[in-house]
Amino acid sequence: MTARKNLGMGLDLLLNASNNRNFPNTGKTDLAKATSIFEKAVQEEEKANLFEAYYQYRKLIDYLEGNPCIDNNDLSRLISEAMNNLAILLYENGQADAACSYLKQAADICPENQVAMENLEIILEGE
């Protein structure tokens, strides 16, 4: 994988923005809403709308982190997959350290996510 350089101020601001909670903390997570956000992120990534995909993955992560009921296996898998996909976007745009951080979190949240662990190994071997 080759990393692109000179990301520009827009992406830098996006990557360094503080966590913006897009949803109120209700104490309960809606799996259907979380799945919908994930699917939108994947669709945007497939259309090469990488900024929008990044935004949607972060929106999902913020939503799930803002609602503490993550004990559901489906939700754990979903947030882990979102973190993996976000990490790939970051890595492909020259943000290897941030990518590794998300991949480690993805593996911690869902140890069954072999893809995240393999991606982390690939990045670490490349450095």
N, CA, C and O atoms as CSV, one atom per row, in Angstrom:
chain,resi,resn,atom,element,x,y,z
A,1,MET,N,N,0.833,-1.172,0.000
A,1,MET,CA,C,0.000,0.000,0.000
A,1,MET,C,C,0.881,1.239,0.000
A,1,MET,O,O,1.815,1.339,0.795
A,2,THR,N,N,0.591,2.169,-0.875
A,2,THR,CA,C,1.345,3.404,-0.893
A,2,THR,C,C,0.533,4.496,-0.228
A,2,THR,O,O,-0.676,4.611,-0.429
A,3,ALA,N,N,1.212,5.281,0.553
A,3,ALA,CA,C,0.541,6.369,1.254
A,3,ALA,C,C,0.626,7.641,0.421
A,3,ALA,O,O,1.663,7.948,-0.167
A,4,ARG,N,N,-0.467,8.366,0.382
A,4,ARG,CA,C,-0.482,9.650,-0.312
A,4,ARG,C,C,0.032,10.721,0.623
A,4,ARG,O,O,-0.201,10.665,1.831
A,5,LYS,N,N,0.732,11.699,0.069
A,5,LYS,CA,C,1.266,12.790,0.870
A,5,LYS,C,C,0.485,14.058,0.581
A,5,LYS,O,O,-0.334,14.107,-0.337
A,6,ASN,N,N,0.753,15.084,1.378
A,6,ASN,CA,C,0.149,16.392,1.193
A,6,ASN,C,C,-1.371,16.297,1.212
A,6,ASN,O,O,-2.040,16.553,0.211
A,7,LEU,N,N,-1.895,15.928,2.364
A,7,LEU,CA,C,-3.322,15.707,2.503
A,7,LEU,C,C,-4.132,16.996,2.466
A,7,LEU,O,O,-5.328,16.970,2.178
A,8,GLY,N,N,-3.499,18.100,2.749
A,8,GLY,CA,C,-4.225,19.363,2.730
A,8,GLY,C,C,-4.823,19.676,4.087
A,8,GLY,O,O,-4.978,18.801,4.939
A,9,MET,N,N,-5.148,20.927,4.263
A,9,MET,CA,C,-5.642,21.409,5.542
A,9,MET,C,C,-7.004,20.811,5.892
A,9,MET,O,O,-7.275,20.560,7.066
A,10,GLY,N,N,-7.855,20.581,4.913
A,10,GLY,CA,C,-9.185,20.059,5.188
A,10,GLY,C,C,-9.150,18.715,5.874
A,10,GLY,O,O,-9.836,18.520,6.878
A,11,LEU,N,N,-8.368,17.781,5.360
A,11,LEU,CA,C,-8.275,16.461,5.971
A,11,LEU,C,C,-7.581,16.552,7.320
A,11,LEU,O,O,-7.962,15.861,8.264
A,12,ASP,N,N,-6.566,17.399,7.416
A,12,ASP,CA,C,-5.868,17.560,8.685
A,12,ASP,C,C,-6.830,18.033,9.772
A,12,ASP,O,O,-6.805,17.517,10.889
A,13,LEU,N,N,-7.672,19.006,9.451
A,13,LEU,CA,C,-8.656,19.482,10.418
A,13,LEU,C,C,-9.636,18.379,10.787
A,13,LEU,O,O,-9.999,18.229,11.953
A,14,LEU,N,N,-10.060,17.611,9.799
A,14,LEU,CA,C,-10.994,16.523,10.040
A,14,LEU,C,C,-10.377,15.463,10.945
A,14,LEU,O,O,-11.026,14.976,11.871
A,15,LEU,N,N,-9.137,15.110,10.678
A,15,LEU,CA,C,-8.466,14.070,11.456
A,15,LEU,C,C,-8.177,14.516,12.878
A,15,LEU,O,O,-8.155,13.692,13.792
A,16,ASN,N,N,-7.956,15.809,13.076
A,16,ASN,CA,C,-7.587,16.311,14.390
A,16,ASN,C,C,-8.740,16.944,15.151
A,16,ASN,O,O,-8.535,17.500,16.230
A,17,ALA,N,N,-9.940,16.868,14.609
A,17,ALA,CA,C,-11.100,17.449,15.283
A,17,ALA,C,C,-11.392,16.686,16.560
A,17,ALA,O,O,-11.149,15.483,16.656
A,18,SER,N,N,-11.911,17.399,17.528
A,18,SER,CA,C,-12.296,16.724,18.768
A,18,SER,C,C,-13.516,15.870,18.499
A,18,SER,O,O,-14.247,16.090,17.532
A,19,ASN,N,N,-13.727,14.898,19.359
A,19,ASN,CA,C,-14.880,14.014,19.186
A,19,ASN,C,C,-16.154,14.835,19.280
A,19,ASN,O,O,-16.437,15.459,20.303
A,20,ASN,N,N,-16.898,14.822,18.218
A,20,ASN,CA,C,-18.160,15.533,18.162
A,20,ASN,C,C,-19.268,14.511,18.264
A,20,ASN,O,O,-19.490,13.740,17.331
A,21,ARG,N,N,-19.954,14.496,19.366
A,21,ARG,CA,C,-21.036,13.542,19.558
A,21,ARG,C,C,-22.225,13.971,18.711
A,21,ARG,O,O,-22.808,15.032,18.934
A,22,ASN,N,N,-22.573,13.151,17.754
A,22,ASN,CA,C,-23.666,13.459,16.850
A,22,ASN,C,C,-25.011,12.997,17.382
A,22,ASN,O,O,-26.051,13.331,16.814
A,23,PHE,N,N,-25.001,12.241,18.456
A,23,PHE,CA,C,-26.224,11.685,18.997
A,23,PHE,C,C,-26.223,11.889,20.497
A,23,PHE,O,O,-25.164,11.883,21.125
A,24,PRO,N,N,-27.393,12.068,21.076
A,24,PRO,CA,C,-27.438,12.177,22.537
A,24,PRO,C,C,-27.130,10.838,23.191
A,24,PRO,O,O,-27.383,9.781,22.613
A,25,ASN,N,N,-26.591,10.889,24.379
A,25,ASN,CA,C,-26.306,9.681,25.138
A,25,ASN,C,C,-27.601,9.210,25.777
A,25,ASN,O,O,-28.054,9.778,26.771
A,26,THR,N,N,-28.184,8.187,25.213
A,26,THR,CA,C,-29.459,7.671,25.703
A,26,THR,C,C,-29.268,6.496,26.636
A,26,THR,O,O,-30.220,6.057,27.281
A,27,GLY,N,N,-28.054,5.980,26.719
A,27,GLY,CA,C,-27.821,4.796,27.532
A,27,GLY,C,C,-28.206,3.515,26.801
A,27,GLY,O,O,-28.029,2.421,27.337
A,28,LYS,N,N,-28.715,3.636,25.618
A,28,LYS,CA,C,-29.160,2.480,24.840
A,28,LYS,C,C,-28.746,2.702,23.392
A,28,LYS,O,O,-28.881,3.806,22.864
A,29,THR,N,N,-28.250,1.669,22.762
A,29,THR,CA,C,-27.804,1.777,21.379
A,29,THR,C,C,-28.780,1.067,20.465
A,29,THR,O,O,-29.207,-0.055,20.736
A,30,ASP,N,N,-29.125,1.731,19.390
A,30,ASP,CA,C,-30.048,1.180,18.409
A,30,ASP,C,C,-29.235,0.479,17.318
A,30,ASP,O,O,-28.556,1.133,16.526
A,31,LEU,N,N,-29.309,-0.852,17.282
A,31,LEU,CA,C,-28.537,-1.630,16.314
A,31,LEU,C,C,-28.915,-1.262,14.885
A,31,LEU,O,O,-28.042,-1.186,14.020
A,32,ALA,N,N,-30.186,-1.034,14.623
A,32,ALA,CA,C,-30.618,-0.685,13.266
A,32,ALA,C,C,-30.009,0.647,12.835
A,32,ALA,O,O,-29.566,0.783,11.695
A,33,LYS,N,N,-29.983,1.630,13.734
A,33,LYS,CA,C,-29.400,2.939,13.412
A,33,LYS,C,C,-27.894,2.793,13.169
A,33,LYS,O,O,-27.360,3.357,12.214
A,34,ALA,N,N,-27.222,2.045,14.025
A,34,ALA,CA,C,-25.787,1.833,13.881
A,34,ALA,C,C,-25.470,1.126,12.565
A,34,ALA,O,O,-24.521,1.495,11.874
A,35,THR,N,N,-26.252,0.123,12.223
A,35,THR,CA,C,-26.053,-0.612,10.967
A,35,THR,C,C,-26.269,0.297,9.772
A,35,THR,O,O,-25.536,0.218,8.786
A,36,SER,N,N,-27.267,1.156,9.855
A,36,SER,CA,C,-27.549,2.092,8.771
A,36,SER,C,C,-26.376,3.047,8.533
A,36,SER,O,O,-26.013,3.317,7.388
A,37,ILE,N,N,-25.792,3.548,9.605
A,37,ILE,CA,C,-24.640,4.444,9.479
A,37,ILE,C,C,-23.467,3.691,8.852
A,37,ILE,O,O,-22.787,4.216,7.970
A,38,PHE,N,N,-23.235,2.460,9.310
A,38,PHE,CA,C,-22.141,1.656,8.761
A,38,PHE,C,C,-22.336,1.421,7.268
A,38,PHE,O,O,-21.398,1.578,6.487
A,39,GLU,N,N,-23.534,1.050,6.874
A,39,GLU,CA,C,-23.811,0.794,5.456
A,39,GLU,C,C,-23.621,2.048,4.617
A,39,GLU,O,O,-23.124,1.968,3.493
A,40,LYS,N,N,-24.006,3.202,5.142
A,40,LYS,CA,C,-23.798,4.458,4.411
A,40,LYS,C,C,-22.305,4.722,4.241
A,40,LYS,O,O,-21.870,5.160,3.176
A,41,ALA,N,N,-21.529,4.463,5.273
A,41,ALA,CA,C,-20.081,4.660,5.194
A,41,ALA,C,C,-19.473,3.761,4.117
A,41,ALA,O,O,-18.646,4.210,3.323
A,42,VAL,N,N,-19.877,2.509,4.092
A,42,VAL,CA,C,-19.361,1.569,3.096
A,42,VAL,C,C,-19.748,2.024,1.688
A,42,VAL,O,O,-18.926,1.980,0.773
A,43,GLN,N,N,-20.985,2.455,1.516
A,43,GLN,CA,C,-21.439,2.939,0.202
A,43,GLN,C,C,-20.615,4.134,-0.252
A,43,GLN,O,O,-20.212,4.211,-1.413
A,44,GLU,N,N,-20.365,5.060,0.656
A,44,GLU,CA,C,-19.576,6.245,0.302
A,44,GLU,C,C,-18.148,5.851,-0.059
A,44,GLU,O,O,-17.558,6.419,-0.977
A,45,GLU,N,N,-17.597,4.887,0.658
A,45,GLU,CA,C,-16.246,4.417,0.351
A,45,GLU,C,C,-16.217,3.760,-1.024
A,45,GLU,O,O,-15.277,3.971,-1.790
A,46,GLU,N,N,-17.227,2.976,-1.341
A,46,GLU,CA,C,-17.294,2.315,-2.652
A,46,GLU,C,C,-17.406,3.331,-3.785
A,46,GLU,O,O,-16.940,3.080,-4.896
A,47,LYS,N,N,-18.022,4.479,-3.502
A,47,LYS,CA,C,-18.157,5.548,-4.510
A,47,LYS,C,C,-16.938,6.469,-4.509
A,47,LYS,O,O,-16.923,7.478,-5.214
A,48,ALA,N,N,-15.919,6.128,-3.723
A,48,ALA,CA,C,-14.683,6.896,-3.598
A,48,ALA,C,C,-14.911,8.271,-2.979
A,48,ALA,O,O,-14.127,9.191,-3.211
A,49,ASN,N,N,-15.965,8.417,-2.203
A,49,ASN,CA,C,-16.205,9.633,-1.423
A,49,ASN,C,C,-15.551,9.433,-0.056
A,49,ASN,O,O,-16.226,9.209,0.948
A,50,LEU,N,N,-14.220,9.521,-0.045
A,50,LEU,CA,C,-13.476,9.129,1.141
A,50,LEU,C,C,-13.703,10.039,2.339
A,50,LEU,O,O,-13.720,9.573,3.478
A,51,PHE,N,N,-13.879,11.342,2.091
A,51,PHE,CA,C,-14.153,12.243,3.209
A,51,PHE,C,C,-15.498,11.893,3.849
A,51,PHE,O,O,-15.615,11.868,5.074
A,52,GLU,N,N,-16.499,11.626,3.032
A,52,GLU,CA,C,-17.816,11.273,3.549
A,52,GLU,C,C,-17.773,9.913,4.239
A,52,GLU,O,O,-18.417,9.726,5.271
A,53,ALA,N,N,-17.027,8.970,3.688
A,53,ALA,CA,C,-16.884,7.659,4.323
A,53,ALA,C,C,-16.223,7.819,5.697
A,53,ALA,O,O,-16.677,7.250,6.690
A,54,TYR,N,N,-15.139,8.609,5.730
A,54,TYR,CA,C,-14.457,8.872,7.000
A,54,TYR,C,C,-15.436,9.466,8.004
A,54,TYR,O,O,-15.497,9.030,9.154
A,55,TYR,N,N,-16.197,10.456,7.568
A,55,TYR,CA,C,-17.163,11.112,8.443
A,55,TYR,C,C,-18.190,10.109,8.985
A,55,TYR,O,O,-18.502,10.125,10.176
A,56,GLN,N,N,-18.708,9.252,8.127
A,56,GLN,CA,C,-19.717,8.288,8.547
A,56,GLN,C,C,-19.139,7.256,9.525
A,56,GLN,O,O,-19.798,6.891,10.499
A,57,TYR,N,N,-17.913,6.786,9.270
A,57,TYR,CA,C,-17.286,5.851,10.209
A,57,TYR,C,C,-17.092,6.517,11.572
A,57,TYR,O,O,-17.360,5.909,12.608
A,58,ARG,N,N,-16.624,7.768,11.566
A,58,ARG,CA,C,-16.439,8.487,12.834
A,58,ARG,C,C,-17.775,8.735,13.517
A,58,ARG,O,O,-17.877,8.653,14.741
A,59,LYS,N,N,-18.788,9.035,12.734
A,59,LYS,CA,C,-20.132,9.249,13.276
A,59,LYS,C,C,-20.605,7.975,13.992
A,59,LYS,O,O,-21.166,8.040,15.086
A,60,LEU,N,N,-20.375,6.838,13.372
A,60,LEU,CA,C,-20.760,5.560,13.967
A,60,LEU,C,C,-19.966,5.291,15.244
A,60,LEU,O,O,-20.540,4.911,16.265
A,61,ILE,N,N,-18.676,5.484,15.189
A,61,ILE,CA,C,-17.830,5.249,16.358
A,61,ILE,C,C,-18.249,6.170,17.498
A,61,ILE,O,O,-18.356,5.730,18.643
A,62,ASP,N,N,-18.486,7.439,17.193
A,62,ASP,CA,C,-18.933,8.380,18.227
A,62,ASP,C,C,-20.281,7.964,18.805
A,62,ASP,O,O,-20.499,8.050,20.013
A,63,TYR,N,N,-21.171,7.520,17.948
A,63,TYR,CA,C,-22.489,7.073,18.400
A,63,TYR,C,C,-22.362,5.887,19.350
A,63,TYR,O,O,-22.987,5.861,20.410
A,64,LEU,N,N,-21.563,4.925,18.969
A,64,LEU,CA,C,-21.420,3.731,19.797
A,64,LEU,C,C,-20.661,4.020,21.086
A,64,LEU,O,O,-20.979,3.462,22.135
A,65,GLU,N,N,-19.650,4.897,21.008
A,65,GLU,CA,C,-18.912,5.247,22.220
A,65,GLU,C,C,-19.759,6.111,23.148
A,65,GLU,O,O,-19.576,6.078,24.365
A,66,GLY,N,N,-20.681,6.881,22.584
A,66,GLY,CA,C,-21.535,7.749,23.383
A,66,GLY,C,C,-22.677,7.025,24.063
A,66,GLY,O,O,-23.359,7.592,24.916
A,67,ASN,N,N,-22.882,5.799,23.696
A,67,ASN,CA,C,-23.937,4.987,24.291
A,67,ASN,C,C,-23.297,3.735,24.864
A,67,ASN,O,O,-22.834,2.879,24.109
A,68,PRO,N,N,-23.265,3.616,26.161
A,68,PRO,CA,C,-22.432,2.605,26.817
A,68,PRO,C,C,-22.858,1.147,26.645
A,68,PRO,O,O,-22.107,0.254,27.037
A,69,CYS,N,N,-23.995,0.883,26.091
A,69,CYS,CA,C,-24.462,-0.507,25.983
A,69,CYS,C,C,-23.853,-1.189,24.767
A,69,CYS,O,O,-24.543,-1.429,23.777
A,70,ILE,N,N,-22.582,-1.498,24.837
A,70,ILE,CA,C,-21.883,-2.123,23.718
A,70,ILE,C,C,-21.645,-3.596,23.982
A,70,ILE,O,O,-20.831,-4.217,23.298
A,71,ASP,N,N,-22.325,-4.163,24.940
A,71,ASP,CA,C,-22.097,-5.558,25.283
A,71,ASP,C,C,-22.678,-6.524,24.256
A,71,ASP,O,O,-22.390,-7.719,24.305
A,72,ASN,N,N,-23.465,-6.041,23.360
A,72,ASN,CA,C,-24.067,-6.852,22.306
A,72,ASN,C,C,-22.984,-7.265,21.307
A,72,ASN,O,O,-22.216,-6.421,20.845
A,73,ASN,N,N,-22.918,-8.555,20.971
A,73,ASN,CA,C,-21.898,-9.048,20.037
A,73,ASN,C,C,-21.996,-8.395,18.670
A,73,ASN,O,O,-20.975,-8.101,18.049
A,74,ASP,N,N,-23.228,-8.161,18.190
A,74,ASP,CA,C,-23.402,-7.532,16.883
A,74,ASP,C,C,-22.843,-6.113,16.890
A,74,ASP,O,O,-22.201,-5.692,15.928
A,75,LEU,N,N,-23.085,-5.378,17.971
A,75,LEU,CA,C,-22.564,-4.018,18.065
A,75,LEU,C,C,-21.045,-4.012,18.186
A,75,LEU,O,O,-20.377,-3.164,17.594
A,76,SER,N,N,-20.504,-4.947,18.944
A,76,SER,CA,C,-19.045,-5.041,19.079
A,76,SER,C,C,-18.405,-5.308,17.722
A,76,SER,O,O,-17.403,-4.689,17.365
A,77,ARG,N,N,-18.989,-6.231,16.973
A,77,ARG,CA,C,-18.477,-6.546,15.636
A,77,ARG,C,C,-18.574,-5.334,14.716
A,77,ARG,O,O,-17.653,-5.044,13.951
A,78,LEU,N,N,-19.700,-4.630,14.800
A,78,LEU,CA,C,-19.931,-3.477,13.931
A,78,LEU,C,C,-18.927,-2.361,14.208
A,78,LEU,O,O,-18.349,-1.805,13.274
A,79,ILE,N,N,-18.717,-2.031,15.469
A,79,ILE,CA,C,-17.759,-0.962,15.779
A,79,ILE,C,C,-16.342,-1.397,15.424
A,79,ILE,O,O,-15.536,-0.578,14.981
A,80,SER,N,N,-16.031,-2.674,15.612
A,80,SER,CA,C,-14.715,-3.181,15.247
A,80,SER,C,C,-14.488,-3.085,13.735
A,80,SER,O,O,-13.411,-2.691,13.289
A,81,GLU,N,N,-15.501,-3.445,12.957
A,81,GLU,CA,C,-15.396,-3.331,11.496
A,81,GLU,C,C,-15.273,-1.876,11.065
A,81,GLU,O,O,-14.505,-1.559,10.156
A,82,ALA,N,N,-16.022,-0.994,11.712
A,82,ALA,CA,C,-15.934,0.432,11.384
A,82,ALA,C,C,-14.531,0.958,11.675
A,82,ALA,O,O,-13.968,1.708,10.878
A,83,MET,N,N,-13.973,0.567,12.810
A,83,MET,CA,C,-12.614,1.005,13.159
A,83,MET,C,C,-11.588,0.445,12.178
A,83,MET,O,O,-10.640,1.139,11.811
A,84,ASN,N,N,-11.769,-0.793,11.755
A,84,ASN,CA,C,-10.874,-1.380,10.764
A,84,ASN,C,C,-10.939,-0.591,9.458
A,84,ASN,O,O,-9.905,-0.223,8.900
A,85,ASN,N,N,-12.152,-0.331,8.972
A,85,ASN,CA,C,-12.312,0.377,7.708
A,85,ASN,C,C,-11.768,1.800,7.802
A,85,ASN,O,O,-11.138,2.294,6.867
A,86,LEU,N,N,-12.015,2.452,8.929
A,86,LEU,CA,C,-11.492,3.794,9.142
A,86,LEU,C,C,-9.966,3.766,9.152
A,86,LEU,O,O,-9.318,4.653,8.595
A,87,ALA,N,N,-9.404,2.759,9.778
A,87,ALA,CA,C,-7.946,2.631,9.826
A,87,ALA,C,C,-7.351,2.503,8.425
A,87,ALA,O,O,-6.303,3.082,8.141
A,88,ILE,N,N,-8.005,1.758,7.560
A,88,ILE,CA,C,-7.505,1.598,6.193
A,88,ILE,C,C,-7.528,2.936,5.468
A,88,ILE,O,O,-6.570,3.279,4.775
A,89,LEU,N,N,-8.617,3.699,5.619
A,89,LEU,CA,C,-8.682,5.027,5.001
A,89,LEU,C,C,-7.543,5.904,5.502
A,89,LEU,O,O,-6.891,6.594,4.718
A,90,LEU,N,N,-7.307,5.875,6.803
A,90,LEU,CA,C,-6.240,6.689,7.372
A,90,LEU,C,C,-4.870,6.245,6.859
A,90,LEU,O,O,-4.047,7.077,6.476
A,91,TYR,N,N,-4.633,4.948,6.852
A,91,TYR,CA,C,-3.346,4.434,6.388
A,91,TYR,C,C,-3.088,4.810,4.937
A,91,TYR,O,O,-1.983,5.217,4.579
A,92,GLU,N,N,-4.103,4.672,4.115
A,92,GLU,CA,C,-3.947,4.999,2.696
A,92,GLU,C,C,-3.727,6.490,2.461
A,92,GLU,O,O,-3.341,6.900,1.367
A,93,ASN,N,N,-3.972,7.298,3.491
A,93,ASN,CA,C,-3.755,8.738,3.389
A,93,ASN,C,C,-2.619,9.199,4.297
A,93,ASN,O,O,-2.593,10.342,4.753
A,94,GLY,N,N,-1.678,8.286,4.550
A,94,GLY,CA,C,-0.451,8.651,5.245
A,94,GLY,C,C,-0.545,8.772,6.751
A,94,GLY,O,O,0.335,9.371,7.368
A,95,GLN,N,N,-1.566,8.232,7.356
A,95,GLN,CA,C,-1.760,8.341,8.801
A,95,GLN,C,C,-1.592,6.973,9.475
A,95,GLN,O,O,-2.525,6.446,10.081
A,96,ALA,N,N,-0.390,6.417,9.356
A,96,ALA,CA,C,-0.136,5.061,9.860
A,96,ALA,C,C,-0.318,4.952,11.371
A,96,ALA,O,O,-0.856,3.953,11.848
A,97,ASP,N,N,0.116,5.951,12.133
A,97,ASP,CA,C,-0.013,5.879,13.588
A,97,ASP,C,C,-1.475,5.855,14.015
A,97,ASP,O,O,-1.864,5.055,14.866
A,98,ALA,N,N,-2.279,6.726,13.427
A,98,ALA,CA,C,-3.709,6.763,13.745
A,98,ALA,C,C,-4.368,5.450,13.315
A,98,ALA,O,O,-5.235,4.926,14.015
A,99,ALA,N,N,-3.956,4.931,12.172
A,99,ALA,CA,C,-4.511,3.664,11.679
A,99,ALA,C,C,-4.216,2.543,12.672
A,99,ALA,O,O,-5.103,1.753,12.996
A,100,CYS,N,N,-2.982,2.468,13.153
A,100,CYS,CA,C,-2.617,1.436,14.125
A,100,CYS,C,C,-3.442,1.553,15.402
A,100,CYS,O,O,-3.864,0.547,15.973
A,101,SER,N,N,-3.666,2.770,15.836
A,101,SER,CA,C,-4.464,2.991,17.040
A,101,SER,C,C,-5.877,2.441,16.868
A,101,SER,O,O,-6.394,1.764,17.756
A,102,TYR,N,N,-6.504,2.731,15.724
A,102,TYR,CA,C,-7.850,2.219,15.480
A,102,TYR,C,C,-7.865,0.703,15.341
A,102,TYR,O,O,-8.800,0.046,15.798
A,103,LEU,N,N,-6.832,0.146,14.712
A,103,LEU,CA,C,-6.778,-1.306,14.547
A,103,LEU,C,C,-6.611,-2.017,15.891
A,103,LEU,O,O,-7.197,-3.076,16.115
A,104,LYS,N,N,-5.817,-1.434,16.776
A,104,LYS,CA,C,-5.658,-2.015,18.115
A,104,LYS,C,C,-6.976,-1.978,18.869
A,104,LYS,O,O,-7.344,-2.945,19.536
A,105,GLN,N,N,-7.689,-0.855,18.763
A,105,GLN,CA,C,-8.993,-0.745,19.413
A,105,GLN,C,C,-9.977,-1.759,18.825
A,105,GLN,O,O,-10.746,-2.388,19.552
A,106,ALA,N,N,-9.942,-1.906,17.502
A,106,ALA,CA,C,-10.839,-2.856,16.830
A,106,ALA,C,C,-10.597,-4.274,17.344
A,106,ALA,O,O,-11.544,-5.021,17.586
A,107,ALA,N,N,-9.335,-4.639,17.508
A,107,ALA,CA,C,-8.993,-5.977,18.005
A,107,ALA,C,C,-9.385,-6.140,19.467
A,107,ALA,O,O,-9.804,-7.223,19.876
A,108,ASP,N,N,-9.255,-5.078,20.259
A,108,ASP,CA,C,-9.641,-5.156,21.674
A,108,ASP,C,C,-11.152,-5.318,21.826
A,108,ASP,O,O,-11.620,-6.095,22.659
A,109,ILE,N,N,-11.900,-4.588,21.024
A,109,ILE,CA,C,-13.363,-4.618,21.119
A,109,ILE,C,C,-13.925,-5.956,20.651
A,109,ILE,O,O,-14.869,-6.493,21.231
A,110,CYS,N,N,-13.316,-6.481,19.580
A,110,CYS,CA,C,-13.814,-7.733,19.011
A,110,CYS,C,C,-12.616,-8.599,18.622
A,110,CYS,O,O,-12.153,-8.534,17.483
A,111,PRO,N,N,-12.110,-9.410,19.557
A,111,PRO,CA,C,-10.934,-10.247,19.278
A,111,PRO,C,C,-11.124,-11.214,18.103
A,111,PRO,O,O,-10.144,-11.719,17.556
A,112,GLU,N,N,-12.368,-11.472,17.716
A,112,GLU,CA,C,-12.626,-12.349,16.575
A,112,GLU,C,C,-12.384,-11.653,15.238
A,112,GLU,O,O,-12.423,-12.304,14.194
A,113,ASN,N,N,-12.137,-10.352,15.249
A,113,ASN,CA,C,-11.919,-9.603,14.011
A,113,ASN,C,C,-10.492,-9.857,13.511
A,113,ASN,O,O,-9.579,-9.072,13.764
A,114,GLN,N,N,-10.331,-10.953,12.811
A,114,GLN,CA,C,-9.018,-11.342,12.281
A,114,GLN,C,C,-8.505,-10.352,11.242
A,114,GLN,O,O,-7.298,-10.143,11.125
A,115,VAL,N,N,-9.408,-9.748,10.495
A,115,VAL,CA,C,-9.010,-8.790,9.458
A,115,VAL,C,C,-8.279,-7.609,10.091
A,115,VAL,O,O,-7.250,-7.168,9.578
A,116,ALA,N,N,-8.804,-7.100,11.198
A,116,ALA,CA,C,-8.158,-5.971,11.878
A,116,ALA,C,C,-6.763,-6.359,12.367
A,116,ALA,O,O,-5.814,-5.585,12.240
A,117,MET,N,N,-6.650,-7.555,12.924
A,117,MET,CA,C,-5.342,-7.995,13.413
A,117,MET,C,C,-4.351,-8.194,12.274
A,117,MET,O,O,-3.173,-7.860,12.403
A,118,GLU,N,N,-4.829,-8.738,11.163
A,118,GLU,CA,C,-3.953,-8.910,9.997
A,118,GLU,C,C,-3.537,-7.564,9.422
A,118,GLU,O,O,-2.383,-7.386,9.033
A,119,ASN,N,N,-4.470,-6.610,9.363
A,119,ASN,CA,C,-4.129,-5.281,8.855
A,119,ASN,C,C,-3.110,-4.592,9.754
A,119,ASN,O,O,-2.203,-3.915,9.269
A,120,LEU,N,N,-3.259,-4.764,11.062
A,120,LEU,CA,C,-2.293,-4.192,11.995
A,120,LEU,C,C,-0.911,-4.787,11.766
A,120,LEU,O,O,0.081,-4.058,11.758
A,121,GLU,N,N,-0.835,-6.092,11.582
A,121,GLU,CA,C,0.450,-6.742,11.314
A,121,GLU,C,C,1.079,-6.213,10.020
A,121,GLU,O,O,2.285,-5.969,9.963
A,122,ILE,N,N,0.262,-6.042,8.996
A,122,ILE,CA,C,0.760,-5.538,7.706
A,122,ILE,C,C,1.353,-4.143,7.872
A,122,ILE,O,O,2.434,-3.856,7.358
A,123,ILE,N,N,0.642,-3.281,8.590
A,123,ILE,CA,C,1.132,-1.909,8.782
A,123,ILE,C,C,2.415,-1.913,9.594
A,123,ILE,O,O,3.375,-1.226,9.247
A,124,LEU,N,N,2.434,-2.686,10.672
A,124,LEU,CA,C,3.622,-2.714,11.541
A,124,LEU,C,C,4.830,-3.300,10.827
A,124,LEU,O,O,5.957,-2.864,11.063
A,125,GLU,N,N,4.614,-4.288,9.952
A,125,GLU,CA,C,5.720,-4.872,9.196
A,125,GLU,C,C,6.272,-3.890,8.161
A,125,GLU,O,O,7.455,-3.929,7.823
A,126,GLY,N,N,5.398,-3.008,7.661
A,126,GLY,CA,C,5.798,-2.054,6.628
A,126,GLY,C,C,6.564,-0.865,7.163
A,126,GLY,O,O,7.138,-0.096,6.391
A,127,GLU,N,N,6.582,-0.705,8.470
A,127,GLU,CA,C,7.277,0.463,9.039
A,127,GLU,C,C,8.682,0.160,9.444
A,127,GLU,O,O,9.387,1.042,9.937
